[in-house]
Amino acid sequence: MVTVAVIGAGGWGKNHIRNFRDILSCHLKTICDLDERVLAAHKASHDDIETTTDSASVFRDDEIDAVIIATDAPSHYKLVCDALDAGKHVLVEKPMTLVPAEAEDLVKRAEAAERVLMVGHLLEYHPCVLQLKDLVDGDQLGALRYIYCQRVNLGVVRKDENAWWSLAPHDVSVILFLFQAEPVTVTAQGQAYLQQGVDDVVFAQLKFADGRMAHIHVSWLDPHKSRKMTLVGADKMATFDDMEPSEKIRVYDKGVDVAGSIVAWDLSLSLRTGDILIPKTHGGEPLRDECLHFLECVQKGTTPRSDARDGLRVVRVLEAGQRSLQDGGVPVDL
Ligand SMILES: NC(=O)c1ccc[n+]([C@@H]2O[C@H](COP(=O)([O-])OP(=O)(O)OC[C@H]3O[C@@H](n4cnc5c(N)ncnc54)[C@H](O)[C@@H]3O)[C@@H](O)[C@H]2O)c1
């Protein structure tokens, strides 16, 4: 039995609370939030759970083994430091930090303390992303050439972070997960329409040393709710549409075969448009799987799929993208 506390019980933290309360292998002892009204709402429905506005009291509590930090991003670094210093295992929401140097420091601190530090890169726990990963690793698409993704909606408009930092951590983490590589350059262009200096829409490119690339479009100022990803391999192509209630993945036997040496270009290329396969996808709430994975890592002392090093890689890409945004879209080397 792992005893846990959730720090930050707002819009997303309440989903952690629901899951950690439902999972039988853990005991949710405490909910912590700076806002008394937020705590009162949770107390009304979970009167057996302690509430506090003081995170230090959570860290002092010897019964608590692990904390989930779901506060706003600028507070992550300090809270994770305090939690690790107190000997707690930590699941921190994305983005792990807003500064690569702080993310590097957290990697070192977690390793020195021999505590689990996991980052809430939710999509790495999505059953469909794991199916895509199996397709890629099983060479069923051929060499993966490029990926593009779109994560757009109307809202939630944030004020402390722009759409890039708010939405793109999901896409960046999946792209690095599928490619198993870090990009060499990041290029991003965006625009702030609603609040000065806070980009509402961002188009970004990640280029990898071997010629692979990825494109990310994020926005909270869009008429569509879209969460789509397209993978183009040398042999086949695949799509993942998370807005579909079922049939979220499609594998297209489509490609262009290049025959022999190119004497006459149009004769040497043959377009292939074969079957479209819709694999059966597994259900399950990705956040529940993420929470279960965290508890298992705490219990067994194993390294999480989205560990602190993964968090650092994502923060590096986000920060490079931010620099590119500020410099009008120049490529930034990593
Ligand atoms: N994984 C996902 O899919 C996903 C989705 C949404 C949000 N998030 C992430 O979750 C985090 C929280 O986002 P949100 O939408 O819930 O924000 P929110 O503003 O709704 O909630 C944050 C809560 O944290 C509390 N808080 C802030 N500092 C605190 C501190 N020092 N101690 C205790 N409580 C504190 C605030 O009072 C607030 O209630 C962000 O990092 C966000 O990026 C992740």
The ligand as an ORCA input file, in Angstrom:
! r2SCAN-3c Opt
* xyz 0 1
  N      -1.597     15.765    -18.418
  C      -2.601     16.481    -18.884
  O      -3.291     16.070    -19.819
  C      -2.887     17.811    -18.283
  C      -4.101     18.455    -18.526
  C      -4.335     19.693    -17.927
  C      -3.368     20.270    -17.133
  N      -2.172     19.615    -16.928
  C      -1.118     20.226    -16.102
  O      -1.526     20.171    -14.741
  C      -1.033     21.321    -14.039
  C      -2.212     22.055    -13.391
  O      -3.091     22.474    -14.411
  P      -4.629     22.809    -14.049
  O      -5.309     23.001    -15.349
  O      -5.167     21.836    -13.087
  O      -4.451     24.223    -13.338
  P      -5.453     24.900    -12.273
  O      -5.049     26.336    -12.215
  O      -6.864     24.534    -12.584
  O      -5.092     24.182    -10.885
  C      -3.870     24.389    -10.224
  C      -4.152     24.347     -8.723
  O      -2.901     24.362     -8.038
  C      -3.057     25.167     -6.873
  N      -1.710     25.597     -6.446
  C      -0.854     26.443     -7.090
  N       0.322     26.553     -6.412
  C       0.201     25.754     -5.313
  C       1.053     25.417     -4.230
  N       2.284     25.946     -4.137
  N       0.598     24.577     -3.276
  C      -0.639     24.037     -3.348
  N      -1.498     24.312     -4.368
  C      -1.099     25.146     -5.331
  C      -3.950     26.297     -7.299
  O      -4.589     26.899     -6.187
  C      -4.945     25.568     -8.220
  O      -6.096     25.114     -7.522
  C      -0.270     22.151    -15.078
  O       1.100     21.808    -15.027
  C      -0.870     21.686    -16.407
  O       0.019     21.835    -17.505
  C      -1.938     18.414    -17.457
*
